Amino acid sequence: MAHTSPTSIAPCLLELASNPIGVLQAQGPRLDALIAQRAAQISHLRALVRIWLAHHQPHQPSAGEPAEQVRRFADLILAAIDEDISQGVVPAGIGSFVDLHRYLDANDYLITAGVPYDGTQTSIDLTAAVQGLVVAQLRTPGRRFCTHGTCRFAAHDHTTAHGHDDADLDAAVPMRCRHCGQSTHYERCLDDYRHDDPAVPDCFLIHRDD
């Protein structure tokens, strides 16, 4: 297997350091590949650590009431997602388990939270209820999300150098949806445009397939 030399990595690292909001120029393709590889390795290691911790922590009795049990699992999963957001593993503004699966194996959140699954309808219903509550919390209006000036996720571009008539602008400006006017970004991992806020309704131009 070929190895990337330190001299070939250095220019990419310099580009990343000088461009903290993830707007990549000349080194874009090479740097994107390095970022994707590193993110995949980090995600895999973090998943292994979580699974190990889940199986080596003291046993915690489940809550008696199903609603309380669902809430407890959802809180654990949301805390883990927020930790991954803070580490740059997934972007702020993630809106669903479908979104999460685009960046990592989201089933690991269920495993490390201790959500039981044995193939029975009871465990299937519990998993669905937990996921539903997590999604509702992720899409709560006012929850933190990536936007221009605050986003640090390398695969996001929150700016555009083109006006509504596609004319070139003198300088890049914050990107907004041309249909509904909501703040928007281009997501290189998905090769698609997304509204910054996952709680914003889909519009004619931008929609989530989840």
C-alpha positions in Angstrom: 0.0 0.0 0.0 1.4 3.4 -0.9 2.0 5.9 1.9 1.6 9.7 1.6 4.9 11.4 2.4 5.1 14.2 5.0 6.2 16.6 2.2 3.0 16.0 0.2 0.8 16.4 3.3 2.4 19.6 4.5 0.9 21.9 1.8 -2.5 20.5 2.5 -2.2 21.1 6.2 -1.0 24.6 5.6 -4.0 25.3 3.5 -6.4 23.9 6.2 -4.7 26.0 8.9 -5.0 29.2 6.8 -8.6 28.5 5.9 -10.5 27.6 9.1 -14.0 27.9 7.7 -13.5 25.2 5.2 -13.4 27.2 2.0 -10.8 25.4 0.0 -9.0 26.6 -3.1 -6.1 25.1 -5.0 -5.5 22.1 -2.7 -9.2 21.3 -2.5 -9.3 17.9 -4.2 -6.3 16.5 -2.4 -7.2 18.0 0.9 -10.8 16.8 0.7 -9.4 13.2 0.2 -7.1 13.5 3.2 -9.9 15.0 5.4 -12.3 12.2 4.4 -9.8 9.5 5.1 -8.9 11.0 8.5 -12.6 11.5 9.4 -13.4 7.9 8.6 -10.5 6.7 10.8 -11.5 8.9 13.7 -15.1 7.9 13.4 -14.1 4.2 13.5 -11.9 4.7 16.5 -14.6 6.7 18.4 -17.2 4.0 17.6 -14.9 1.3 19.0 -14.3 3.3 22.2 -18.0 3.9 22.7 -18.8 0.2 22.2 -16.0 -0.8 24.7 -17.3 1.8 27.3 -20.9 0.6 26.8 -19.8 -3.0 27.7 -17.5 -2.1 30.6 -19.6 0.4 32.5 -21.6 -0.6 35.6 -25.0 -2.0 34.8 -27.7 0.7 35.0 -31.2 -0.5 35.6 -33.7 0.6 33.0 -36.4 3.0 33.9 -39.8 1.5 34.8 -42.0 3.6 32.5 -41.5 3.2 28.7 -41.7 6.9 28.1 -39.0 7.6 30.7 -36.9 4.9 29.2 -37.2 6.4 25.7 -36.3 9.8 27.1 -33.3 8.5 28.9 -31.9 6.8 25.8 -32.6 9.8 23.7 -30.8 12.1 26.1 -27.7 9.8 26.0 -27.7 9.7 22.2 -28.2 13.4 21.8 -25.3 14.0 24.2 -23.1 11.7 22.1 -24.1 13.5 18.9 -23.3 16.9 20.5 -19.9 15.5 21.5 -19.3 14.4 17.9 -20.4 17.9 16.6 -17.9 19.6 19.0 -15.2 17.3 17.7 -16.0 18.0 14.0 -17.1 14.4 13.3 -20.5 15.5 12.1 -21.7 19.1 11.3 -23.9 21.1 13.6 -27.4 21.1 12.0 -27.6 17.4 11.5 -31.3 16.6 11.2 -31.9 12.9 11.4 -30.5 9.4 11.6 -30.4 9.3 7.8 -28.2 12.4 8.0 -26.0 10.8 10.6 -25.5 7.7 8.5 -23.9 9.8 5.8 -21.0 10.5 8.1 -20.7 7.4 10.3 -22.6 4.3 11.5 -25.4 5.9 13.5 -26.4 2.5 14.9 -23.3 2.9 17.2 -25.3 5.6 19.1 -28.0 3.1 19.9 -25.5 0.5 20.9 -23.4 2.7 23.2 -26.6 4.2 24.8 -27.6 0.6 25.7 -30.9 0.5 23.7 -31.8 -3.2 23.8 -32.5 -5.0 20.6 -33.4 -8.7 20.2 -35.5 -8.7 17.0 -38.8 -8.7 18.8 -41.5 -6.1 18.0 -41.1 -4.6 21.4 -37.4 -3.8 20.8 -38.2 -2.6 17.3 -40.9 -0.2 18.7 -38.5 1.0 21.4 -35.8 1.7 18.9 -38.2 3.6 16.6 -39.5 5.7 19.6 -35.9 6.6 20.7 -34.9 7.6 17.1 -38.1 9.6 16.7 -37.4 11.6 19.9 -33.8 12.2 18.9 -34.9 13.5 15.5 -37.5 15.8 17.1 -34.8 17.2 19.4 -32.3 17.6 16.6 -34.9 19.7 14.7 -36.0 21.8 17.6 -36.3 25.4 16.5 -33.4 27.4 17.9 -31.0 24.5 18.2 -27.4 25.4 17.3 -26.6 24.9 13.6 -23.8 25.7 11.1 -24.0 29.1 9.4 -21.8 31.6 7.8 -19.2 33.0 10.2 -19.5 30.3 12.8 -19.2 27.0 10.9 -15.9 25.1 11.3 -17.0 21.9 9.4 -14.5 21.5 6.5 -16.9 20.1 4.0 -19.3 23.1 4.2 -19.2 26.2 2.0 -21.5 29.0 3.2 -20.5 31.6 0.7 -21.1 32.3 -3.0 -19.4 34.6 -5.5 -22.4 34.7 -7.8 -25.4 37.0 -7.7 -29.0 36.0 -8.4 -28.4 36.7 -12.1 -25.3 34.4 -12.0 -23.1 37.4 -12.5 -19.7 37.3 -10.7 -19.6 39.3 -7.5 -16.6 41.4 -6.4 -16.4 39.4 -3.2 -17.9 36.2 -1.7 -21.1 36.8 0.3 -23.2 34.5 2.6 -25.2 32.0 0.6 -29.0 32.1 0.7 -31.6 29.9 -0.9 -32.7 31.4 -4.2 -36.3 30.2 -3.5 -37.0 30.9 0.2 -34.1 33.2 1.2 -33.0 31.0 4.1 -29.3 30.8 4.9 -27.8 27.9 2.9 -24.6 26.0 2.4 -23.0 23.6 -0.1 -22.2 20.3 1.5 -19.3 18.6 -0.3 -19.8 15.3 1.5 -23.3 15.1 0.0 -22.6 17.1 -3.2 -25.8 19.0 -2.5 -27.1 22.2 -1.1 -28.8 22.3 2.3 -30.6 24.9 4.5 -28.4 25.7 7.4 -31.2 25.2 10.0 -32.6 21.6 9.8 -35.9 23.0 11.4 -36.5 25.1 8.2 -39.2 23.5 6.0 -38.2 22.1 2.7 -38.7 24.4 -0.3 -38.9 24.1 -4.0 -35.1 24.1 -4.5 -33.8 22.5 -1.3 -35.2 19.5 0.5 -34.0 16.6 2.7 -34.6 13.1 1.5 -35.2 11.9 5.0 
